[in-house]
């Protein structure tokens, strides 16, 4: 068995994976010890990639409507619809909506076809929703979209600020580097976040500011640094341009308690080696670009940039958001960090020999779907993304797609919420089948390599685009035979970036052989600090950008709460991949709305009950989790659930289509909302071998070993027969409590399904039933009871998904003398892989210590 070195399919950390194929669709996953991003470590999502490579739910043949077809018919129809749309309505009636899940080679050919040969700049990406505000901030400050530092800077920083980043959950491998720096160097950690997240719990200082309070905070601390003499005036004169009146406009109201602000400012003043990591919590805002520039302003003014252990560091959400930025996969750039000036257009036109080069920027994501709705865009090709779930005002997006004359979707899953709205569906390769490159958050380019042959008739995204281009008459410009051919052309094209004063440069790879490409080791373009010699702005100087905390307010009196959204530790985007993993579903099987206990009492929502969240654009129903980690007046929901996994938990329905004026990035983190309890007449849960989509007011589905677990609630009559498969039925009921339990077994005695319903009583322990389901050996009586005749010891909640360590295991190690997180990890193995459960271990340690103290007094 051969080990293949590839790159993880998930976040922008870009971890290397050593994958060993063990069967037809089976693979053993380990971290690549030689990859510079992770040095052999993996988070839980990467660790269980092997559970997601099966063919369940895959789109394996092209489809026109609901009819399967062959590639020639499907591609002929795509090309015909494209040609007719352009002839009748012009090139701007065409749009492409791409994804940070694509490889750089896929991005490159789609961008080239659209902007150079069709003549439309309406090419945008779901990365617009993730990191486009950081891009805009980089361009305003540096003159180019350049991340000025790298992961190595975290290793040697004395102070790390995490702004809007629950790093322990969302970028666990970066979090482990931070933890190691704290252990080795005593690095101080400040977390700036409205929520007391798992990351904030372990910080030296948690700055719990109000939503969108970042600009005021960073302006106030820069003002304090200026007045206290910590600004590096020499560096400013030599390397920066400061606009007139800049210092006078800085606010002096940080928006947090003065004691906390003084501690925060003192830490900045006394720790020159400072890295500020900012992520979606900062970017996904109506003032996200200003937040980025407020952070960059502080680093420039203090001269804390382009040196070891210093810099503003935007970490991206998707595996190839950076690669898409490099090749031009955003509507406001042309290609290779170049824009639409006459000189830049001329260079790109000559290089591509483009017959119809677009003349100016296209529509960004939110405006792109508005143009679909009002009929300006007649043809949209959506590739590797699920905007019917992930876009703001997602109900509007669905209505717009239904109105569009032609919707083409290229994807790996047949029935995503978006694919179900398509006229033409094209089966694409998934992770483990793709071959190409990705660029991570620190500008490191790595290879994704194929582990399996293409399933069914699925094809690479770049090849699909090239085959449509050939049908449009552009075959000679898209005659790529391999991804190496595409990469060579892109690498050669980066010479144009250098010609126009940019720093992006991959020309050393422009003549690489196929063998060179096949053997490519991870490499970082721009070295450690690409802006050290010069900035790209006029005169080679960076620009401080005046930003203000005055932002638009939205009907606060009409809406009592502010809604925040984000990721869960073990899930990814809209769960088309991670929902197939039973291990990853253990952490959170339902979408929870997190509410402060005081607000829970005020709005009469109970822990474990159901609640409806309402905003100006929609409503959704969630399970309630009361938590004092939430600020009063604010609630939090996860972004992952779609109509394929729950009845009504799509966060995109709730988010207004309000965008940052500079970047076009939507504001997912500060939405006006209300909440109210939902009181169903009955509650139930169901375990089945095959997934079901119940007709119930509320349902939510999660993968378990051997099948699926579905939570249900509603009013009226539950259609039991529609939920259960055929087989021998065993039933128990209690009309006084409205209790019904039905177990279905096959001829060989295997349990095929079990349903538990109650109107007034309690439901049995799900965990015993879930543990039994893969290979049940309990009797029908025990299944109806929902418990073993001799119940096993309660292991408590799962703590470590990587090594199946529960609370009882942690508490046992404490009883045996472990007194630190490190000791617990050593004894139990918990926290020794992705490390994201260490916050839970720390909480258990704290609880144990408090209990012991109370007992002693």
C-alpha positions in Angstrom: 0.0 0.0 0.0 1.4 3.3 -1.1 1.2 6.5 1.0 0.1 9.6 -1.0 1.0 13.0 0.3 -1.9 15.4 -0.2 -3.6 18.4 1.4 -6.7 18.6 3.7 -10.0 19.5 2.1 -11.1 21.9 4.8 -9.9 25.2 6.3 -7.3 27.6 5.1 -4.6 26.2 7.5 -3.7 23.9 4.6 -2.6 20.8 6.6 -0.6 18.1 4.8 -2.0 14.6 4.9 -0.4 11.2 4.4 -3.1 9.0 3.0 -2.8 5.3 2.5 -5.5 3.7 0.3 -6.7 0.5 2.1 -9.7 -0.5 -0.2 -11.8 0.4 -3.1 -13.2 3.5 -1.3 -11.3 3.3 1.9 -8.3 5.3 3.1 -6.2 5.5 6.3 -5.5 9.2 7.2 -2.5 10.6 9.1 -0.9 14.0 9.3 2.1 14.6 7.0 5.1 15.1 9.3 7.0 16.9 6.6 4.3 19.5 5.7 5.3 22.9 7.1 1.7 23.9 8.0 1.0 21.1 10.5 4.1 18.9 10.9 2.0 15.8 11.2 -0.9 17.1 13.3 -4.5 17.1 12.2 -7.8 18.4 13.6 -10.8 16.1 14.0 -12.2 17.0 10.6 -9.0 16.1 8.8 -8.5 13.0 11.0 -11.9 11.6 9.9 -11.7 12.5 6.2 -11.6 8.7 5.6 -15.3 8.5 6.7 -16.4 10.9 4.0 -14.9 9.3 0.8 -17.7 6.9 0.1 -20.2 7.4 -2.7 -23.3 8.0 -0.5 -25.3 10.8 -2.1 -22.8 11.3 -5.0 -23.7 12.8 -8.3 -22.2 10.2 -10.7 -23.8 11.1 -14.1 -24.8 14.4 -15.7 -28.5 15.3 -15.3 -30.8 17.5 -17.3 -33.7 18.2 -15.0 -34.4 14.9 -13.3 -33.1 12.9 -16.2 -29.7 11.2 -16.3 -27.8 11.7 -19.5 -24.4 11.4 -21.1 -21.6 14.0 -21.0 -21.9 15.0 -24.7 -25.6 15.9 -24.4 -25.1 17.8 -21.1 -22.0 19.8 -22.3 -23.6 20.5 -25.7 -26.6 21.9 -23.9 -24.5 24.0 -21.5 -22.6 25.5 -24.5 -25.8 26.0 -26.5 -27.5 27.8 -23.6 -24.3 29.9 -23.1 -24.0 30.9 -26.7 -27.7 31.8 -27.1 -27.6 33.8 -23.9 -24.6 35.8 -25.0 -26.1 36.4 -28.5 -29.4 37.5 -27.2 -28.5 39.4 -24.1 -24.7 40.1 -24.2 -21.9 38.7 -22.1 -22.9 40.5 -18.9 -26.0 38.3 -18.8 -23.7 35.4 -17.8 -22.2 34.7 -14.4 -20.0 32.2 -12.6 -20.2 31.6 -8.9 -17.1 29.6 -7.7 -15.8 28.3 -4.5 -12.7 28.1 -2.2 -13.2 24.4 -2.4 -11.9 24.5 -6.0 -8.3 23.8 -6.9 -6.3 26.7 -8.3 -6.3 25.1 -11.7 -10.1 24.9 -11.7 -10.3 28.6 -10.7 -7.9 29.6 -13.4 -9.7 28.1 -16.4 -13.1 29.3 -15.2 -11.8 32.8 -14.7 -10.0 32.8 -18.1 -13.1 31.6 -20.0 -15.4 34.1 -18.3 -13.3 37.2 -18.3 -11.2 36.6 -21.4 -13.4 34.7 -23.9 -17.0 35.2 -22.9 -16.3 38.8 -21.8 -18.1 38.9 -18.5 -16.4 39.9 -15.2 -19.4 38.4 -13.2 -17.1 35.8 -11.7 -17.3 35.7 -7.9 -16.9 33.1 -5.2 -18.1 32.0 -1.8 -14.8 33.4 -0.6 -16.5 36.7 -0.9 -18.4 35.6 2.2 -15.2 34.6 4.1 -12.2 36.9 3.6 -12.9 39.6 1.0 -12.8 42.4 3.7 -9.3 41.3 4.6 -8.4 41.5 0.8 -9.8 45.0 0.6 -7.9 46.0 3.8 -4.6 44.6 2.4 -5.0 46.5 -0.9 -5.8 49.8 0.8 -2.8 49.5 3.2 -0.2 47.7 1.1 -1.3 48.2 -2.5 -1.7 44.4 -3.1 -3.5 41.5 -1.5 -0.6 40.3 0.5 -0.6 38.5 3.9 2.6 39.9 5.4 3.5 37.1 7.8 3.3 33.4 8.3 2.8 30.6 10.8 6.4 30.7 11.9 5.7 34.2 13.3 3.3 32.7 15.8 6.2 30.5 17.2 8.3 33.5 18.1 5.7 36.1 19.1 5.5 37.4 22.7 1.9 38.6 22.3 -0.8 37.2 20.1 -4.1 38.9 19.6 -7.0 36.8 18.2 -9.7 39.0 16.8 -13.0 37.4 15.9 -11.5 33.9 15.9 -12.5 30.9 17.9 -9.2 29.4 16.9 -9.3 26.4 19.1 -12.4 25.2 17.2 -12.0 26.8 13.7 -8.3 26.5 13.1 -7.1 23.9 15.7 -3.7 23.4 14.2 -2.9 27.1 14.4 -4.2 26.9 18.0 -1.8 24.2 18.8 1.1 26.4 17.6 -0.2 29.2 19.8 -0.4 26.8 22.8 3.2 25.6 22.2 4.4 29.2 22.0 2.7 30.0 25.3 4.3 26.9 26.9 7.8 27.5 25.6 8.0 31.3 25.5 5.3 32.4 27.9 3.6 34.1 25.0 0.6 36.2 26.2 -2.8 35.7 24.5 -5.6 38.2 24.2 -8.9 37.1 22.6 -11.2 39.9 21.3 -14.6 38.4 20.8 -18.2 39.2 22.0 -18.6 35.5 23.0 -16.7 33.7 25.7 -15.6 31.0 23.4 -13.6 27.9 24.1 -10.6 30.0 22.9 -11.4 32.9 25.1 -11.7 30.6 28.2 -7.9 29.9 27.9 -6.8 33.5 27.2 -4.7 35.7 29.5 -7.2 38.4 28.7 -10.7 38.2 27.1 -11.8 41.5 25.7 -15.6 40.9 25.4 -16.6 43.8 23.3 -19.9 44.5 21.6 -20.6 43.2 18.1 -18.7 45.4 15.6 -16.8 47.2 18.4 -13.4 46.4 16.9 -12.7 49.7 15.1 -13.4 51.8 18.2 -11.2 49.5 20.3 -8.2 49.5 17.9 -8.5 53.2 17.2 -8.6 53.9 21.0 -5.5 51.7 21.6 -3.6 53.4 18.8 -4.5 56.8 20.2 -3.2 55.6 23.6 0.1 54.3 22.0 0.5 57.7 20.2 0.0 59.7 23.4 2.2 57.4 25.4 5.2 57.6 23.0 5.1 54.0 21.7 4.5 54.9 18.0 7.6 54.3 15.9 7.9 57.7 14.3 11.1 56.8 12.4 9.4 53.8 10.8 6.3 55.8 9.8 8.5 58.5 8.1 10.5 55.9 6.2 7.9 53.3 5.3 4.4 54.8 5.6 2.1 57.5 4.3 -0.1 59.0 7.0 -3.2 61.0 5.8 -3.7 64.6 7.1 -5.6 64.7 10.3 -5.2 60.9 10.9 -4.2 61.2 14.6 -7.0 63.8 15.4 -9.7 61.5 14.2 -8.9 58.6 16.4 -11.6 57.9 19.0 -11.0 57.7 22.7 -14.0 55.5 23.5 -12.9 51.8 23.3 -16.3 50.4 24.1 -15.1 48.2 27.0 -14.5 48.8 30.7 -11.6 51.1 31.4 -9.8 48.5 33.6 -9.9 46.0 30.8 -8.7 48.6 28.3 -5.8 49.7 30.4 -4.7 46.0 30.8 -5.1 45.5 27.0 -3.1 48.6 26.2 -0.3 47.7 28.7 0.1 44.3 27.1 0.5 45.9 23.7 2.9 48.5 25.0 5.2 45.9 26.7 5.3 43.2 24.1 6.8 44.4 20.8 6.7 41.0 19.2 3.0 41.0 18.4 1.0 39.0 15.9 -2.7 39.9 15.4 -4.7 37.0 13.9 -8.1 38.1 12.5 -10.7 35.9 10.9 -14.4 35.8 10.0 -15.5 37.5 13.3 -13.8 40.6 12.0 -14.4 40.1 8.2 -18.1 39.2 8.2 -19.3 42.7 9.0 -20.7 45.8 7.4 -17.4 47.5 8.5 -15.1 44.5 8.1 -12.6 46.3 5.8 -12.3 49.1 8.3 -11.7 46.5 11.1 -8.9 45.1 9.0 -7.3 48.5 8.4 -7.7 49.4 12.1 -5.6 46.3 12.9 -3.1 47.0 10.2 -2.8 50.7 11.2 -1.7 49.6 14.7 1.0 47.3 13.4 2.3 49.9 10.9 2.3 52.7 13.5 4.2 50.6 16.0 6.6 49.3 13.3 5.4 45.7 14.2 5.4 44.2 10.7 7.9 42.5 8.4 9.9 41.2 11.3 10.0 37.8 13.1 7.1 37.4 15.5 5.2 40.5 14.2 2.4 41.3 11.8 -1.3 41.4 11.0 -2.3 37.9 10.0 -5.6 37.2 8.2 -6.4 33.5 8.4 -8.8 32.3 5.8 -11.7 29.9 6.2 -11.4 27.7 3.1 -8.6 25.5 1.8 -8.1 27.5 -1.4 -9.5 30.9 -0.8 -6.0 32.3 -1.3 -5.5 30.4 -4.5 -8.7 31.8 -5.9 -7.5 35.3 -5.0 -4.2 34.7 -6.8 -5.7 33.7 -10.1 -8.5 36.3 -10.2 -11.5 34.4 -8.9 -13.1 37.6 -7.5 -15.3 39.9 -9.5 -13.3 43.1 -8.7 -9.9 41.8 -10.0 -8.9 40.6 -13.4 -6.2 38.0 -12.8 -2.9 37.5 -10.9 -3.6 40.4 -8.5 -4.1 42.8 -11.5 -7.0 45.0 -12.1 -8.8 46.7 -14.9 -6.5 49.6 -15.8 -5.8 50.1 -19.5 -2.2 48.9 -19.1 -3.2 45.8 -17.0 -6.0 44.9 -19.4 -3.6 45.2 -22.4 -1.1 42.9 -20.8 -3.6 40.2 -19.9 -5.4 40.5 -23.3 -2.1 39.8 -25.1 -1.1 36.9 -22.7 -4.5 35.1 -23.1 -5.0 36.3 -26.7 -8.4 37.1 -25.4 -11.0 37.8 -28.0 -13.5 39.5 -25.6 -11.7 40.7 -22.5 -14.1 42.2 -20.0 -13.7 46.0 -19.5 -14.3 46.5 -15.8 -15.2 44.8 -12.5 -18.2 42.5 -12.3 -20.9 41.9 -9.7 -19.9 40.7 -6.3 -21.8 37.8 -4.7 -24.8 39.6 -3.2 -25.3 41.9 -6.2 -24.8 38.9 -8.5 -27.8 37.1 -7.1 -29.8 40.4 -7.1 -29.0 40.6 -10.8 -30.3 37.0 -11.3 -33.5 38.0 -9.6 -34.1 41.1 -11.6 -33.3 39.4 -14.9 -30.0 41.0 -15.8 -28.3 37.6 -15.5 -29.8 34.9 -17.5 -27.2 32.1 -17.2 -25.4 31.2 -14.0 -22.9 28.4 -13.5 -22.4 27.5 -9.8 -19.4 25.4 -9.0 -18.6 23.5 -5.8 -20.7 25.6 -3.5 -24.2 25.8 -2.0 -25.4 29.4 -2.1 -29.1 28.4 -1.4 -27.8 27.7 2.1 -24.7 29.9 2.6 -25.7 33.2 1.1 -27.4 35.9 3.2 -31.1 36.2 2.7 -31.0 32.7 1.3 -34.8 32.6 0.7 -34.3 35.4 -1.8 -31.4 33.5 -3.4 -33.6 30.5 -3.9 -36.4 32.6 -5.5 -33.8 34.2 -7.8 -32.4 30.9 -8.9 -35.9 29.6 -9.7 -36.4 32.6 -12.0 -33.1 32.2 -13.8 -33.5 30.7 -17.4 -30.4 28.6 -17.0 -28.8 27.3 -13.8 -25.9 25.0 -14.2 -24.4 23.3 -11.0 -21.1 21.4 -10.9 -20.9 19.5 -7.7 -20.1 16.2 -6.1 -23.4 15.7 -4.2 -26.6 15.1 -6.2 -29.1 16.8 -4.0 -27.7 19.8 -2.3 -30.2 22.6 -1.7 -28.7 24.4 -4.7 -28.3 21.4 -7.0 -32.0 20.8 -6.6 -32.7 24.2 -8.2 -30.4 23.4 -11.3 -31.5 22.9 -14.9 -28.3 21.0 -15.6 -26.1 19.1 -13.0 -22.6 18.1 -13.8 -20.8 15.5 -11.7 -17.4 16.7 -10.4 -14.5 15.1 -8.7 -14.3 15.3 -4.9 -11.4 15.4 -2.5 -9.4 12.1 -2.9 -10.1 12.2 -6.6 -8.9 15.7 -7.5 -5.4 16.5 -8.7 -4.0 20.1 -8.4 -2.8 22.8 -6.1 -4.2 24.9 -3.2 -2.7 27.9 -1.4 -3.2 28.3 2.3 -3.4 31.3 4.6 0.4 31.8 4.8 0.8 31.7 0.9 2.0 28.1 1.0 1.2 26.2 -2.2 0.6 22.5 -1.7 -0.6 19.6 -3.9 -3.9 17.8 -3.6 -3.4 14.4 -5.2 -5.8 11.7 -6.3 -6.2 8.7 -4.2 -9.1 7.0 -6.1 -10.1 6.8 -9.7 -13.0 9.0 -10.8 -16.3 7.4 -9.6 -19.1 7.0 -12.2 -18.5 9.5 -15.0 -17.4 12.4 -12.7 -14.8 14.7 -14.2 -12.4 17.4 -12.9 -13.8 20.9 -12.8 -11.1 22.4 -15.0 -11.7 19.7 -17.6 -15.4 20.4 -17.6 -14.8 24.1 -18.2 -12.3 23.4 -21.0 -14.7 21.1 -22.7 -17.4 23.7 -22.7 -14.9 26.3 -23.9 -14.0 24.0 -26.9 -17.7 23.8 -27.8 -17.8 27.6 -27.9 -15.0 27.7 -30.4 -12.1 28.4 -27.9 -10.5 25.0 -28.0 -7.0 26.1 -28.8 -6.9 28.4 -25.8 -8.1 25.6 -23.5 -6.2 22.7 -24.9 -5.0 21.7 -21.4 -4.5 18.0 -21.0 -3.4 17.8 -17.4 -3.6 20.1 -14.3 0.2 20.6 -14.8 -0.5 22.3 -18.1 -2.9 24.7 -16.4 -0.5 25.4 -13.6 2.4 26.2 -16.0 0.3 28.7 -17.8 -0.8 30.4 -14.6 2.8 30.4 -13.2 3.9 32.1 -16.5 1.1 34.6 -16.2 2.4 35.9 -12.8 5.2 37.5 -14.8 2.5 40.2 -15.6 2.1 40.9 -11.9 5.8 41.7 -11.6 5.6 43.8 -14.8 3.0 46.0 -13.1 4.8 46.3 -9.8 3.1 43.5 -7.9 4.8 40.9 -5.7 3.0 37.7 -6.7 5.6 35.6 -8.6 5.5 32.0 -9.5 7.5 32.2 -12.7 10.0 29.7 -11.5 7.3 27.1 -12.1 6.4 28.3 -15.6 8.5 25.6 -17.3 8.2 22.8 -14.7 7.9 19.3 -16.2 5.1 17.0 -15.5 7.4 15.1 -13.1 8.3 18.3 -11.3 4.6 19.1 -10.8 3.9 15.5 -9.7 6.7 15.7 -7.1 6.0 19.3 -6.0 6.7 19.8 -2.3 4.9 22.6 -0.4 6.5 26.0 -0.9 5.6 29.5 0.2 5.7 32.3 -2.4 7.0 35.6 -1.1 9.2 34.1 1.5 8.5 34.8 5.2 7.8 38.5 4.9 7.1 39.5 1.3 6.6 43.2 2.1 9.9 43.6 3.9 11.7 45.3 1.0 8.9 47.4 -0.3 5.2 47.9 -0.2 3.3 48.0 -3.4 1.6 51.3 -2.9 2.9 54.4 -4.8 6.4 55.3 -3.6 6.8 51.8 -2.0 5.1 53.0 1.2 2.3 51.5 3.2 -0.8 53.6 3.9 -2.4 54.2 7.2 -6.1 54.4 6.5 -8.4 56.6 8.5 -11.4 54.5 9.8 -14.2 55.4 12.1 -16.4 53.4 14.4 -19.5 55.1 13.2 -21.4 52.3 11.5 -25.0 51.9 10.4 -27.5 50.8 13.1 -30.4 48.6 12.2 -33.8 49.0 13.9 -32.5 48.0 17.3 -35.7 49.1 19.1 -37.8 46.8 16.9 -35.5 43.8 17.4 -34.4 43.1 21.0 -31.5 40.8 20.2 -28.3 40.6 18.1 -27.7 37.4 16.2 -24.2 36.0 15.7 -23.3 32.9 13.6 -20.3 30.8 13.1 -18.7 27.3 13.0 -18.9 24.2 15.1 -15.7 22.4 15.9 -16.3 19.2 13.9 -18.5 20.4 11.0 -17.7 22.2 7.8 -19.7 24.7 5.8 -23.0 23.2 4.7 -22.0 19.7 5.8 -22.3 18.0 2.4 -19.1 16.2 3.4 -18.8 16.2 7.2 -22.4 15.1 7.8 -21.4 11.7 6.3 -19.1 11.1 9.3 -20.6 9.5 12.4 -17.5 10.6 14.4 -17.8 14.2 13.4 -21.5 14.2 14.2 -20.9 13.2 17.8 -20.0 16.7 19.0 -23.2 18.5 18.0 -26.0 16.4 16.6 -28.4 19.4 16.3 -28.0 23.1 15.6 -28.2 25.0 18.9 -29.2 28.6 19.6 -27.0 29.7 22.5 -28.8 32.2 24.8 -27.7 33.9 28.0 -29.7 32.5 31.0 -31.1 35.9 31.8 -32.4 36.2 28.3 -33.7 32.7 28.5 -35.9 33.8 31.4 -36.8 37.0 29.8 -38.0 35.3 26.6 -39.2 32.1 28.3 -37.0 29.7 26.4 -35.8 26.7 28.3 -32.5 24.8 28.0 -33.1 21.7 25.8 -36.4 23.2 24.5 -37.1 24.6 21.1 -37.1 28.2 20.0 -37.9 30.1 16.9 -35.4 32.9 15.9 -36.9 35.6 13.7 -35.2 38.3 11.7 -36.3 40.8 9.0 -35.6 38.1 6.3 -36.8 34.9 7.7 -37.1 32.5 10.6 -35.6 29.2 11.8 -36.1 26.8 14.7 -33.3 25.6 16.9 -32.7 23.5 20.1 -31.9 25.9 23.0 -28.7 25.9 24.9 -28.5 28.4 27.8 -25.0 29.6 28.3 -23.4 32.5 30.3 -20.7 32.5 27.6 -23.2 34.6 25.6 -23.4 38.3 26.3 -26.9 39.4 27.4 -28.9 40.6 24.4 -27.0 38.4 22.0 -27.6 34.9 20.6 -25.5 32.5 18.6 -26.3 29.9 16.0 -24.2 27.6 13.8 -23.9 28.0 10.0 -23.9 24.4 8.9 -27.4 23.0 8.7 -29.3 22.9 5.4 -32.7 21.6 4.3 -31.1 18.2 3.7 -30.2 17.9 7.4 -32.9 19.8 9.3 -36.4 21.1 8.8 -35.6 24.7 9.6 -32.1 25.6 10.7 -30.7 27.5 7.7 -28.9 30.5 9.1 -28.7 32.1 5.6 -32.4 32.6 5.9 -31.9 34.9 8.9 -29.0 37.1 7.7 -29.9 40.3 5.9 -28.0 41.1 2.7 -26.2 44.0 4.2 -22.6 44.2 2.9 -19.3 46.1 3.6 -19.2 49.0 1.2 -15.6 48.4 0.3 -15.4 44.6 0.0 -19.0 43.5 -0.6 -18.7 41.0 2.2 -22.0 40.3 4.0 -22.5 41.0 7.7 -23.2 37.5 9.2 -22.1 38.5 12.8 -24.5 41.2 13.9 -28.1 40.6 12.8 -31.2 42.2 14.4 -33.3 39.3 15.8 -36.0 38.1 18.2 -36.6 34.8 19.9 -39.6 33.0 21.2 -40.3 29.5 22.6 -41.8 26.7 20.5 -44.1 24.3 22.4 -44.7 21.1 20.4 -47.5 18.7 21.3 -45.2 15.7 21.0 -41.4 15.0 20.9 -39.7 12.0 19.4 -36.5 10.5 18.1 -35.8 7.9 15.5 -32.9 5.7 14.5 -32.8 4.1 11.0 -30.4 2.4 8.7 -31.3 4.8 5.9 -31.8 8.6 6.1 -35.3 9.9 6.2 -36.9 13.3 5.6 -39.8 13.4 8.0 -43.0 15.5 7.6 -42.8 17.1 11.0 -42.8 20.7 12.3 -39.2 20.1 13.6 -36.6 17.5 12.6 -32.9 17.3 12.6 -30.8 14.4 11.3 -27.3 13.3 12.2 -25.1 10.3 11.1 -24.4 7.6 13.6 -22.6 4.3 13.4 -24.7 2.0 11.2 -27.3 4.6 10.3 -29.0 7.9 11.3 -30.5 9.6 14.3 -33.3 12.0 13.7 -34.8 14.3 16.4 -38.5 15.2 15.8 -41.2 17.4 17.4 -44.5 18.7 16.2 -48.2 19.1 16.6 -51.0 17.0 15.3 -50.7 13.4 14.2 -47.3 11.8 13.6 -47.3 9.6 10.5 -45.5 6.6 12.0 -45.8 4.4 8.9 -44.1 7.0 6.7 -41.1 7.0 9.0 -40.5 3.3 9.4 -39.3 0.6 7.0 -41.0 -2.7 6.4 -40.3 -5.5 8.8 -41.4 -7.2 12.0 -42.8 -4.6 14.4 -42.6 -4.6 18.2 -44.7 -1.9 19.9 -45.3 -0.5 23.3 -47.7 2.4 24.2 -49.1 4.3 27.1 -52.0 6.5 26.0 -52.1 8.4 29.3 -48.7 9.9 28.6 -49.0 9.8 24.8 -46.1 7.4 24.7 -45.4 5.2 21.7 -42.4 3.0 21.0 -41.9 1.0 17.8 -38.9 -1.2 17.0 -38.6 -2.8 13.5 -36.5 -5.8 12.9 -35.5 -7.7 9.8 -36.0 -11.5 9.2 -32.5 -12.2 10.6 -33.4 -10.3 13.8 -31.3 -7.2 13.0 -32.9 -3.9 14.2 -33.7 -1.8 11.2 -35.3 1.2 13.0 -36.6 2.3 16.4 -39.0 5.2 17.1 -39.7 6.7 20.5 -42.5 9.2 20.9 -44.0 11.0 23.9 -46.5 13.8 24.6 -46.0 14.3 28.3 -43.3 12.0 29.5 -39.6 11.7 29.0 -37.6 10.0 26.2 -35.1 7.2 26.8 -31.3 7.8 26.7 -30.3 8.2 23.1 -26.7 7.3 23.7 -27.4 3.7 24.7 -29.6 3.2 21.6 -27.0 4.8 19.4 -24.2 2.6 20.8 -26.4 -0.5 20.2 -27.3 0.3 16.7 -24.2 -0.8 14.7 -24.4 -4.4 16.0 -27.4 -4.8 18.3 -27.4 -7.7 20.7 -30.1 -6.4 23.0 -33.5 -8.0 23.1 -36.7 -6.4 21.7 -37.8 -5.8 25.2 -34.6 -3.9 26.0 -35.0 -1.9 22.8 -38.6 -0.9 23.7 -37.4 0.0 27.2 -34.6 2.1 25.7 -32.1 0.6 28.1 -30.2 -2.5 28.9 -31.5 -4.8 31.6 -28.1 -4.2 33.4 -27.2 -0.7 32.3 -23.5 0.0 31.7 -21.7 2.7 33.6 -22.4 6.2 32.4 -19.3 7.6 30.6 -20.7 11.1 30.5 -20.4 13.5 27.6 -17.8 12.8 24.8 -14.8 15.1 25.3 -12.3 13.9 22.7 -13.8 12.8 19.4 -10.3 11.8 18.1 -9.7 9.1 20.7 -13.3 8.5 22.1 -12.5 9.9 25.5 -15.5 10.8 27.7 -15.9 12.9 30.9 -15.7 9.8 33.1 -12.2 9.0 31.6 -11.0 12.6 32.4 -12.5 12.5 35.9 -10.8 9.2 36.6 -7.4 10.6 35.6 -8.0 13.5 38.0 -8.8 11.0 40.8 -5.6 9.3 40.0 -3.6 12.4 40.6 -3.5 14.3 37.3 -3.5 18.1 38.1 -2.8 19.8 34.7 -4.2 19.6 31.2 -0.9 18.3 30.0 -1.0 15.4 32.6 -4.6 14.6 31.7 -3.7 14.5 28.0 -0.7 12.2 28.7 -2.9 9.7 30.7 -6.0 9.7 28.5 -4.6 10.7 25.0 -7.4 13.3 24.9 -6.2 16.6 23.4 -3.1 15.0 21.8 -4.3 15.1 18.2 -6.2 18.2 17.2 -6.1 19.7 20.7 -9.5 21.4 20.4 -10.9 19.5 23.4 -8.3 20.9 25.8 -10.6 23.7 26.7 -13.1 21.2 27.9 -10.4 19.4 29.9 -9.4 22.7 31.5 -13.0 23.3 32.4 -13.3 19.9 34.1 -10.1 20.6 36.0 -11.4 24.0 37.1 -14.7 22.3 38.3 -12.8 19.6 40.2 -10.6 22.3 41.9 -13.6 24.3 42.9 -15.4 21.3 44.2 -12.4 20.3 46.3 -12.1 23.8 47.6 -15.7 23.9 48.7 -15.3 20.5 50.4 -12.3 21.7 52.3 -14.1 24.8 53.6 
